[in-house]
Amino acid sequence: MFQHRELGLIKSYQTAVLLLLTALFWGYFGILAHFVPQLSMEASNYFTYYLAIAFGFQISFLQSRQHDVLSVTSGVLESHRFISTHVLFAAAITAGFLFVTKDETVSRLFLFTYIPMAYVALIVFSRYFALDLFRFFLRHQRQRLVLIGQPSEVGNVHSLLSKARLFGFETVGMITESDQDCLPAGITKLGNPEELESVLDRYEIGNIFILGSPRDRRVLGGWMRLAEARGCRVSLVNDLDLFLQRRLSYFRCDNVDLIELRQEPLQNLVNRAVKRAFDIAVSLLVVCFILPPMTFVVWLLQRFQAPGPVFFLQSRSGVDNRHFTIFKYRTMYSDKCDSAAQATQRDDRIYPVGRFLRRFSLDEFPQFLNVLLGHMSLVGPRPHMLQHDKIFAEKMSSYGIRRFVKPGLSGLAQIRGFRGEAVTREDIILRVECDIEYIETWSFFLDVRIVWQTVLQVIRPPKTAY
């Protein structure tokens, strides 16, 4: 019942916006054509631009999240946030069309004064008239709604219940085993669950909203049969997210409804190709033009302070727990760099130039070779030593999720300051939570932002860099 009510309100809003844009466009056109005749405005020349603007708004609306459309009634700032995106999109399409066609038959003054006017008109309409529009469409469709469940579950749907009023639903009360004193303010107890039939008849209920699944699923079946016999609609809150304490991903594949524990944008082949192309483009430049002279300088400095191999090679865990050899400039004395102990702030194993290299993350530059070879990515969870992987996995059960993607030169955890020595369990949890957030919310622009902020950290390293 909520789904199609919401879709109906969204479509009515879009229709009203289209009518408003149309009236404003041709009304403003008529005014200029009448009072500024030197512009020599012909309606046929402007029809294409009207379509571009109208379609631009509609296409932008289609890309919006549904709840954003309904937020426009809550304040001017919310209206601005929603409307400005669509106005800019339509303006960009119009400007692009003008640039491509180089059309001299239309007035730039008209087009680029119409856009700001449309913005102001939509702000005013959305803030002060859209709610009245919604109420007009639903004036004959108001229905009573009753809640069934525990009072503690009401808080989880408080925002939805507020929106339900906008949808035309009036919350009459709640059917629960708890006492009235346990219910939130403004909600009245109508009876116990076994009194559902009499409550439906007494209050002329049209909709039942079940908050979570009862322990006995047979009870749920009884409620649904009773509701349908009385002509009541039923909505159920899916509490599986709360039960598993994580946000789930729901989708349909080959006529089968599936649930996955998390979103993974990098399972999309196109996304992976984009990420790999970015990795190759950047790492190839570094490997060809920066790494050779830098390696020579590091090797020369090592000859004076800590003779030995220029690189430090070590096995690390990669994507899907596949091991690979990581490349780093050696920053410790050659006879002290085999220890599995993490580097500390005043670690006497690190020679002076090595301390400088670590401070500015220059010791990580050889890992661009790993990126170019496909072992790593520019951005991803940082790879730890195998011994540390086992220790960290024991301290956090979801640690292995980091291996869903390739490890990275930098990551979300690093730009948020979670780098260096992991001393406490909380240090590990904060880093892993950032890694999981990255896996679930990946986008190309997120990678670009992380790379940029990593460059800034190389220039001005945080205190945890040692």
MIMARBA-494239 format. One record per atom (N, C-alpha, C): x negated, y negated, z negated; residue in one letter. Coordinates in steps of 0.02 Angstrom, whole numbers, plus 50000, padded with zeros to 5 digits. Example, Ala and Ser with C-alpha at 12.3 -4.5 7.8 and 13.67 -1.06 7.14 Angstrom:
<vovexs>
493405028449610A/493855022549610A/493405016549610A/493585011249646S/493165005349643S/493554999849606S/
</vovexs>
This chain:
<vovexs>
499585006050000M/500005000050000M/499574993750000M/499004993949963F/498564988249961F/498224987050029F/498014992550060Q/497614991950121Q/497974988050176Q/498594989950191H/498944986850247H/499224980050228H/499374979050163R/499564972350142R/498984967450153R/498374969650135E/497784965450144E/497654964150218E/497694969450258L/497584968650330L/498094963850360L/498704964250337G/499234959850361G/499084952550345G/498854951350283L/498694944450264L/498104941850304L/497624946150316I/497034944050355I/497234942150426I/497654946350457K/497874944950525K/498304938650529K/498724937650478S/499124931650478S/498684925450471S/498164926050430Y/497694920450422Y/497334918950488Y/497104924250521Q/496754923350585Q/497214920250637Q/497834922450638T/498314919650686T/498434912250673T/498514910550608A/498624903550590A/498014899250609A/497424901950598V/496814898250615V/496774897150691V/496944902250729L/496934901550802L/497424896250826L/498024896250796L/498524891150814L/498284884150795L/497964883650736L/497714877150714L/497154874650760L/496694879050778L/496144877150824L/496414875050892L/496924878650915T/497224877050980T/497554870250979T/497954869050927A/498304862650922A/497814856850915A/497294857950876L/496794852650866L/496404851350930L/496224856650966F/495834855851028F/496214851851079F/496814854151096W/497194850851149W/497504844251126W/497644843651061G/497874837251036G/497334831951040G/496724833851019Y/496164829151023Y/495994827651096Y/496034832751138F/495924831851210F/496424826651238F/497054827451220G/497564822751245G/497454815651221G/497234814851159I/497114808151132I/496534804751169I/495984808351179L/495414805451215L/495584804051288L/495944808651319A/496124807651389A/496564801551398A/496974800051347H/497434794351352H/497094787751335H/496694787851281F/496414781551256F/495704780151282F/495364785151310V/494684784051337V/494674786651408V/494994783151454P/495064785651523P/494404786351560P/493894782551539Q/493254782851574Q/492904789551567Q/493134793751521L/492844800451514L/493064805051570L/493574803151607S/493854807151663S/493914814551646S/494334815851597M/494404822651571M/494934826451609M/494734832151637E/495194836651672E/495294842951630E/495924844751617A/496074850351573A/495754856851598A/495744857851663S/495474864051690S/494734864951674S/494364859351668N/493654859851652N/493534861751579N/494024860551536Y/493934861651465Y/494224868351441Y/494604871551484F/494934877751463F/494424883151446F/493884883651484T/493374888651471T/493054887551402T/492944881251384Y/492624879751320Y/493114881051262Y/493754879851275Y/494254881551225Y/494234889151211Y/494204893151264L/494174900351256L/493534902451219L/492964899251235A/492334900951203A/492364899551128A/492654893851110I/492704892151039I/493194896851004I/493774897951035A/494274902251004A/494014909350995A/493714912151048F/493434918951043F/492844919150994F/492454913850992G/491904913550945G/492134914150873G/492664910550856F/492954911050789F/493224918050775F/493574920750823Q/493884927350813Q/493354932850806Q/492834932550847I/492304937550842I/491954936950775I/491834930850753S/491504929850688S/491944932350631S/492604931350637F/493064933950586F/493034941550582F/492984944750639L/492974952050641L/492364954850605L/491824950950603Q/491214953250570Q/491214951850495Q/491734948450471S/491754946550401S/492004952250358S/491794952150295R/492084956850247R/492784954450230R/493244959050222Q/493944957250214Q/494064952750153Q/493734954450096H/493894950550036H/493664943350042H/493194941850088D/492974934950098D/493544930650125D/493964933650167V/494514929950196V/494984927650142V/495114931950093L/495594930250040L/495294925649988L/494624924849987S/494314920449937S/494404913149954S/494614911650016V/494654904650037V/495184900749997V/495654904249965T/496174900749929T/495964898749859T/495364900849837S/495174899949767S/494794893449753S/494584889849805G/494224883649793G/493904880949857G/493734874449855V/493434871249914V/492754874349930V/492354875749877L/491694878649889L/491744885449922L/492224889649899E/492314896249930E/492554895450003E/492984890650015S/493214889450083S/492624887350128S/492194883050101H/491604880850139H/491154886750156H/491024891050107R/490574896650118R/490844901250173R/491494902050174F/491784906550224F/491834903250292F/492084897050293I/492214893650356I/491574891550392I/491074889150354S/490474886450386S/490124891550430S/490124897950410T/489814903150450T/490144903750518T/490814903550519H/491184904350582H/491114898150626H/491104892250594V/491024886050632V/490344885950666V/489824887850630L/489144887950659L/489104893050716L/489434898750707F/489424903850760F/489764901250823F/490344898150814A/490704895450872A/490314889750905A/489994885550863A/489584880050890A/488994882650930A/488694888050905A/488114891050940A/488324893851008A/488904897151010I/489154899851074I/489294894151123I/489604888751098T/489754883051141T/489114879851168T/488624878751123A/487994875651144A/487634880151194A/487644886651181G/487314891251227G/487644891251296G/488304890951296F/488664890651360F/488494884351398F/488454878751363L/488274872451396L/487564872751424L/487114875751385F/486414876151406F/486344880451468F/486704885951471V/486644890551528V/486964887551591V/487554884651583T/487924882151642T/487704875151663T/487424871251614K/487234864251627K/487824860451658K/488414861851630D/489034858951655D/489064851451639D/489134847351691E/489164840051683E/489884837451684E/490364841951691T/491064839751698T/491414839051630T/491084841151576V/491404840751510V/491034835651467V/491394832651422S/491114827551378S/490784830751318S/490134829451310R/489774831851249R/490064828551187R/490274822251194L/490574818751138L/491184822451113L/491604824751160F/492204828451140F/492034834951103F/491594838951134L/491444845551105L/491124845051037L/490644840451030F/490264840350967F/490554835650915F/491124832650930T/491524829550877T/492104834150858T/492314838350906Y/492854843050891Y/492624848250839Y/492004850650844I/491764855750798I/491794853350725I/491524847350708P/491604845050638P/492334844050618P/492744841650664M/493454840850649M/493774847550633M/493594852550672A/493864859250660A/493644861850592A/493024860550574Y/492764862650509Y/493174859550452Y/493284853050456V/493664849550403V/494384852050401V/494684852850459A/495374855150462A/495454862050432A/494974866650447L/495014873450420L/494894873550345L/494454869150320I/494344868750248I/494994866750213I/495304861450238V/495934858950208V/496474864250213V/496544867350272F/497064872450280F/496944878350233F/496324880750231S/496174886750191S/496284885450117S/496074879550094R/496114878150022R/496824876550000R/497194872850040Y/497824870150015Y/498454873050049Y/498384876450106F/498984878850140F/498994886350152F/498404889650152A/498394896850166A/498794900850116A/498744898950051L/499114902650000L/499864902050011L/500084896150031D/500804895350046D/501004899550106D/500544900150154L/500674904450212L/500764911650191L/500314914050147F/500364920950123F/501024922050087F/501214917250046R/501834917950008R/502444917950055R/502404914050109F/502954913750156F/503064920550190F/502504923650210F/502564930150243F/502814935550196F/502694934850131L/502864940050084L/503474938350041L/503834933050060R/504374930650017R/504934935750009R/505024940150058H/505544945250054H/505264952150042H/504624952550025Q/504304959150018Q/503984960049949Q/504204956349900R/503924956949833R/504164963449801R/503714966849767Q/503864973349736Q/503574973749666Q/503884977949626R/503644978949557R/503154984749555R/502654983949512L/502114988849507L/502004990749434L/501894997149421V/501754999549354V/501085003149353V/500705002149299L/500055005449291L/500135011749250L/499735016849266I/499715022949227I/498985024549212I/498825025449148G/498145027149130G/497965024749060G/497315023649049Q/497065021548985Q/496915014048986Q/497025010548931P/496885003248929P/496165001548947P/495695005948929S/494995004548944S/494845004149018S/495295006949059E/495185007049132E/495455000849167E/495834996749130V/496134990849161V/495594985849182V/495074985249140G/494544980449156G/494214981749223G/494194988049243N/493874989849307N/494264987449367N/494914986049358V/495334984049414V/495634977149403V/495354973449356H/495634966849339H/495654962249401H/495104962149439S/495084957849498S/495594960149550S/495674966549558L/496154969249607L/496874967549586L/497014967749521L/497684966149497L/497844958749510L/497324954549504S/497424947449519S/497594946549593S/497234950349635K/497364949949707K/498044953049724K/498274957849683A/498914961149696A/499484956149695A/499424951049652R/499944945749651R/499974942249718R/499384941149748L/499354938049814L/499664942649867L/499614949149856F/499894953949903F/500654954649894F/500934951649842G/501654952049831G/501854957249780G/501384959649739F/501544964549687F/501574961249619F/502094962949581E/502174960449513E/502044966249464E/501524965449422T/501364970749374T/501844970249315T/502284975249309V/502794975149256V/502504977249189V/502074982249189G/501794984749127G/501394991049139G/501294994849084M/500855000649088M/501165006649052M/501085012449082I/501285018749050I/500645022049024I/500615022948959T/500005025548928T/500165028848861T/499715033148840E/499785036348775E/499545031748718E/499175026548735S/498905021948684S/499445017348657S/499295014248599D/499765009548569D/499725002848603D/500234998648592Q/500264992048622Q/499664987848601Q/499414988748540D/498854984748516D/498214985848557D/498174991648589C/497564993248628C/497584990448698C/498164988048721L/498234985648789L/497964978548795L/497694976648853P/497464969848864P/498034964848859P/497864958648845A/498374953448838A/498754952748904A/499404951948898G/499824950848956G/500094957148987G/499894963048961I/500144969448988I/500554972948934I/501164974848950T/501624977848902T/501654985448912T/501674989048857K/501774996348861K/502504997848876K/502625001648929L/503305003348949L/503515010248925L/503035014348906G/503205021048884G/502605025648890G/502695032048870N/502185037048876N/502225040448945N/501705044048966P/501705047249032P/502295051849044P/502515055448991E/503085059949001E/503745056249011E/503745049649000E/504345045549010E/504345042049077E/503915044149122L/503845040749186L/504505040149224L/504895045649225E/505525045549263E/505995040149238E/506085039749173S/506545034749146S/506285027649156S/505615026749153V/505325020049164V/505445017749236V/505365022349283L/505475020649353L/506185018349366L/506655021849334D/507365020049343D/507535013549308D/507275012849247R/507465007149205R/507205000549234R/506595000449261Y/506284994149284Y/506284993449360Y/506604998149396E/506644997849469E/505944996949499E/505505001649482I/504815001349505I/504765003749577I/504365000049618G/504265001949687G/503565004649700G/503105003449653N/502405005449664N/502095007949599N/501735013349603I/501375016149546I/500625015649560I/500255012949512F/499535012149518F/499205016349464F/498905021949484I/498605026649436I/497865024949427I/497685023449365L/496995021349350L/496575027449331L/496245030449378G/495835036249363G/496245042649365G/495895048149370S/496235054649374S/496345057549304S/496945060249290P/497055063549226P/496655070049222P/496525072249162R/496115078249153R/496455084349184R/497105084649178D/497485090149207D/497755087949274D/497485090449329R/497685088349396R/498415090249411R/498695095149374R/499395096849385R/499845091049364R/499625087249314V/500015081349293V/500045076249350V/499475075349384L/499445070649440L/499935072849495L/499945079249510G/500415081749560G/501135080449540G/501295081249476G/501975079949452G/502165072649459G/501695068049443W/501825060949451W/501975059249524W/501585062049569M/501665060349640M/502325063049667M/502515069049647R/503165071849670R/503735067649643R/503685065549580L/504215061549549L/504265054749584L/503675051749600A/503675045149633A/503995045549702A/503825050649740E/504105051249807E/504845052649805E/505065056349754A/505785057649747A/506165051149732A/505825046449698R/506135040049682R/505995034649735R/505635036449788G/505465031549840G/504935026649819G/504485028649776C/503945024249753C/503295025649791C/502925020449805R/502265021249834R/501755022549778R/501225026249794V/500725028049744V/500025026049769V/499645022849725S/498935021449738S/498535024149680S/497965026949694L/497535029849642L/496845026449645L/496575024849588V/495895022249584V/495415028149588V/494955027849635N/494445033049640N/493915031749587N/493905035849535D/493445034849480D/492815039149486D/492695041949545L/492105046149553L/491465041949547L/491485035749571D/490905031249564D/490725030249490D/491255029049449L/491135027949378L/490895034349344L/491185040049365F/490995046349334F/490265047949349F/490045046749410L/489345048249429L/488885042349415L/489175036649394Q/488795030649377Q/488355028249434Q/488645028149494R/488295025449552R/488805023949606R/488605019449652R/489045017549707R/488975022749762R/489525025749782L/489525031049831L/489675028349901L/489485032249951S/489615030550020S/490135035350048S/490695032650071Y/491245036750097Y/491295035850172Y/491375041150208F/491455040750280F/491775047150306F/491955046950370R/492275052750401R/491855054850461R/491705061350464C/491295064050518C/491595070550543C/491745070850607D/492035076850637D/492655079150600D/493095074250584N/493725075550550N/493645078450480N/493055077250450V/492925079450381V/492765073250340V/493125072350284D/492975066750238D/492375068650196D/491865064350197L/491245065750162L/491085060150112L/490705062050061I/490465057250011I/489715058350005I/489335052850010E/488615053149998E/488445048749939E/487915050549904L/487755047149842L/487475040149852L/487245038549913R/486985031949924R/486955030349999R/486935023850014Q/486845021550082Q/486115022250102Q/485985024150164E/485295024550188E/485255021850259E/485185015350267P/485155012350334P/484605015250378P/484055017550347L/483495020150387L/483605027250412L/484185030250399Q/484365036450432Q/484625035050502Q/484765028750517N/484975026650583N/484355026350628N/484365030050683L/483785030450728L/483585023650755L/484075019450769V/483905012750796V/483545008650743V/483785008950681N/483445005250627N/482735007750617N/482655014350620R/481975017050612R/481525014950669R/481795014650730A/481395012450787A/481185005150780A/481645000950756V/481484993850746V/480944993150693V/481004996850638K/480514996550585K/479824998950609K/479825004350647R/479195007050673R/478865002250722R/479254999050764A/478984994150812A/478664988250775A/478984986050721F/478714980650679F/478054982850648F/478044988950622D/477434991750592D/476854991850642D/476984994350701I/476454995050752I/476204988250774I/476674983550786A/476484976850810A/476014973350761A/476174973650696V/475764970150647V/475114974050633V/475164980550622S/474574984450603S/474064984750660S/474294984750722L/473824985050779L/473394978750781L/473704973050768L/473324966750767L/472804966750712L/473004969050653V/472544969150596V/471974974050608V/472134980050632V/471624985150643V/471124983050697V/471364979550747C/470924977650803C/470504971350789C/470794966550753F/470464960050748F/470234958150678F/470534960850626I/470354958850558I/469954964250523I/470154970550530L/469834975950492L/469094976950509L/468874976750572P/468164977850586P/467694972950552P/467784966250560P/467324961650525P/467394962050449P/468014963150424M/468104963650352M/467744969750324M/467774975250360T/467444981450337T/466684980350335T/466414976850384F/465684975650385F/465484971450324F/465874966250309V/465714961850252V/465754965850187V/466274969850179V/466354973850118V/465774978850111V/465594982150166W/465044986950165W/464394983450144W/464274977450170L/463664973750154L/463644971850080L/464204969650053L/464224967749982L/464154973949937L/464434979549959Q/464364985649920Q/463634987849916Q/463234986649970R/462534988549969R/462154985349911R/462364979249892F/462024975649839F/462284977449769F/462934978849763Q/463224979749696Q/463404986949680Q/463634990849728A/463864997649713A/463785002049774A/463165004049790P/463055008249850P/463485014549849P/463685016549909G/464105022449915G/464555021649975G/465035026049984P/465495025650041P/465905019250039P/466015016250098V/466395010050100V/467135011150085V/467395016950104F/468105018450093F/468205023150034F/468775022350002F/468995027049951F/469585030849980F/469515037449985L/470035041650014L/470365045849960L/471025046249963Q/471375049949911Q/472035052549939Q/472255058349915S/472885061249938S/473475058049901S/473985056149938R/474585053149909R/475205056549938R/475775055449905S/476415058249929S/476745053349976S/476965055850034G/477295051650083G/478025053250089G/478325051750146V/479035052950157V/479175060450152V/479725062150121D/479925069150110D/479385073150075D/478995069750033N/478475072849991N/477915076050031N/477825073850093R/477265076250133R/476635072350114R/476085075950101H/475475072750078H/475085069850137H/474735064350124F/474305061250174F/473705058150138F/473205056550176T/472595053450148T/472645045950155T/472605042450100I/472655035150101I/471955032050105I/471895026550142F/471265023050150F/471265016650108F/470735015650070K/470645009450033K/469905007750032K/469745001250025Y/469054999550012Y/468875001749942Y/468315004949935R/468095007249868R/467955001149825R/468275000749767T/468174995049721T/467854997249655T/467715003649647M/467395006149587M/466705008949604M/466285009449554Y/465635012549564Y/465735019749589Y/465325021849635S/465435028249670S/465455034149623S/465115033749565D/465105039449518D/465675039049467D/466125033949474K/466665033049425K/467355032449457K/467395033949521C/468035032649555C/468455038849566C/468285044449534D/468675050549543D/469195051549489D/469195047249440S/469665048049384S/470385046649405S/470845050249374A/471555049249389A/471855043649346A/471445040749302A/471695035449258A/471835029149299A/472385025649282Q/472555019449316Q/472035014049299Q/471945009449346A/471485003949333A/471794999149282A/471394996949234T/471624992349183T/471324985449195T/471524980549155Q/471334973649168Q/470584972549162Q/470254975749116R/469524974949108R/469174981649117R/469344984949170D/469084991549184D/468344991149203D/467914994449164D/467194994049178D/466984998449237D/467455002149266R/467295006049326R/467275001749389R/467544995749384I/467604991449443I/466994986849447I/466654986749504Y/466074982249512Y/466334975249528Y/465914970049520P/466154963049524P/466514961249588P/466224962849647V/466574961249710V/467214965349716V/467194971549690G/467794975749691G/468364972549652G/468184969149597R/468694965749558R/469014960149599R/468604956649638F/468864951349683F/469324954349736F/469104959949765L/469504963249816L/470184965349789L/470194968049729R/470824970349698R/471264964349680R/470954959149655R/471324953249634R/471744950449691R/471454950149751F/471794947249809F/472064952649856F/472114958849832S/472394964549870S/472034965849935S/471404963649941L/471024964850002L/470814972050008L/470784975649951D/470594982749954D/471124987049989D/471734984249997E/472274987950029E/472264987550105E/471854983150133F/471874981950205F/471754988150247F/471314992850228P/471234998850269P/471885002950276P/472375001650234Q/473005005350240Q/473395003350302Q/473184997950335F/473484996550401F/473335002250449F/472785005850438L/472645011850478L/473185017150465L/473365017950401N/473895022650384N/474555020650416N/474685014150418V/475305011650450V/475285013150524V/474725011850556L/474675012950628L/474745020350645L/474475024750601L/474515031950612L/475205034850594L/475625030850562G/476295033150546G/476365036350478G/475825036350437H/475875039150369H/476255034450323H/476185027950336M/476485022850293M/476855017750336M/477185013150302S/477525007550335S/477265001150303S/477384995450336L/477194989150306L/477564988050240L/478194990150238V/478614989250178V/478914995850157V/478894997150093G/479175003250066G/478935004149995G/479145009449961P/478895010749893P/478135011949895P/477775009149848R/477055010249845R/476895017549829R/476425020649865P/476245027649851P/475795028149790P/475955032649745H/475555033649685H/475125039949692H/474655040549647M/474245046649645M/474695052649629M/474505058449654L/474915064449645L/475025065949571L/474505064949531Q/474575066249459Q/475085061549428Q/475075055249450H/475545050349423H/476255051749446H/476335054249507D/477005056149531D/477335061049484D/476965065949462K/477245071049417K/477435067949349K/477005063549324I/477135060349259I/477745055849264I/477765051749317F/478315047049324F/478975050649336F/478965056149374A/479575059949387A/479865062849323A/479435064349275E/479675066949211E/480015061449170E/479825055249182K/480095049649143K/480725046649174K/480835047949238M/481445045349271M/481685050449322M/482295052849312S/482555058349352S/482645056549426S/482775050149441S/482885048149510S/482245045949545S/481675047449517Y/481035045149545Y/480935047849616Y/481145054049629G/481035057149694G/481395053749752G/481875049349738I/482245045949791I/481775041449830I/481235039249799R/480745034949833R/480475038349897R/480485044949898R/480195048649954R/480685049150013R/481265045950009F/481735045950065F/481445042050124F/480995037350110V/480705033250163V/479945033350157V/479605030950208K/478885030650206K/478645025850152K/478085027450119P/477805022650071P/477555016550108P/477475011050072G/477305004750106G/476695001350076G/476414996750116L/475874992450092L/476124987950036L/476744985850042S/477064981749991S/477794983749988S/478134981249938G/478834983149930G/479214978149889G/479854979449879L/480284975049841L/480034974349769L/479794979849741A/479544979649672A/478944974949667A/478504975149716Q/477884971349713Q/478024963749717Q/478484961649761I/478604954449767I/479004951849707I/479304956349669R/479654954249608R/479194954549547R/478564955949558G/478074955649504G/477934962249470G/478244967749492F/478134974249461F/477564977849498F/476954975949482R/476374978949513R/475834979649460R/475294982949478G/474764984149429G/474894990349388G/474634990449329E/474684996349285E/475394997249259E/475655003449265A/476295005149236A/476175008149167A/476305004149115V/476125006149046V/476705009749012V/477295007049018T/477875009748982T/478365012949029T/478835016648999R/479375019749039R/479795014449074R/479875008749042E/480265003349072E/479915000649135E/479245000449134D/478884998249194D/479055002749254D/479065009149241I/479215013949295I/479925013149319I/480405012549271I/481115012049289I/481235005749331I/480945000149312L/481054993949349L/480794994549421L/480214997749429R/479934998549497R/480365003249539R/480565008749509V/480965013649547V/481645010749565V/481945006849520E/482585003649535E/482514998949595E/481964995349598C/481844990949656C/481754995149719C/481395000749714D/481295005049772D/481955007849798D/482385009949752I/483035012749772I/483465007249804I/483445001349775E/483824995749803E/483594994349875E/482944994749886Y/482674993649953Y/482924998950001Y/482915005249980I/483145010750022I/483875009850041I/484285007549994E/485005006950005E/485205000650043E/484784995550043T/484974989150072T/484504986950128T/484114991750156W/483624989750206W/483924985850263W/483554980850285S/483704977350348S/483034974750374S/483004973350438F/482394970750468F/482194964150435F/482684959950421F/482534953450391F/482284954250320F/482504959450285L/482244960750218L/481504962550223L/481314966650274D/480614968250284D/480204962050298D/480464957750341V/480104951550358V/480004947250296V/480534946750254R/480484942650194R/479964945550145R/479964952150138I/479484955250092I/478764954250117I/478664954950183V/477994953850211V/477764946750199V/478224941950210W/478044934950201W/477874933550128W/478274935950081Q/478134934750011Q/477514938349987Q/477354944050019T/476734947550003T/476134943450025T/476184940250083V/475634935850106V/475524930150056V/476064927350031L/476004922049982L/475684924549917L/475834930749898Q/475524933649838Q/474784935049848Q/474594936649910V/473874937649923V/473504931049914V/473814925549935I/473504918949928I/473504916649855I/474064917849821R/474114916049749R/474334922249711R/473864926649694P/474044932949663P/474344932049593P/474824936449574P/475104936249506P/474614938649454P/474764937649391K/474324939649337K/474234947249334K/474724950949359T/474674958349355T/474234961249409T/473944957049452A/473494959549505A/472794960249477A/472584966449466Y/471884967649444Y/471674974749462Y/
</vovexs>
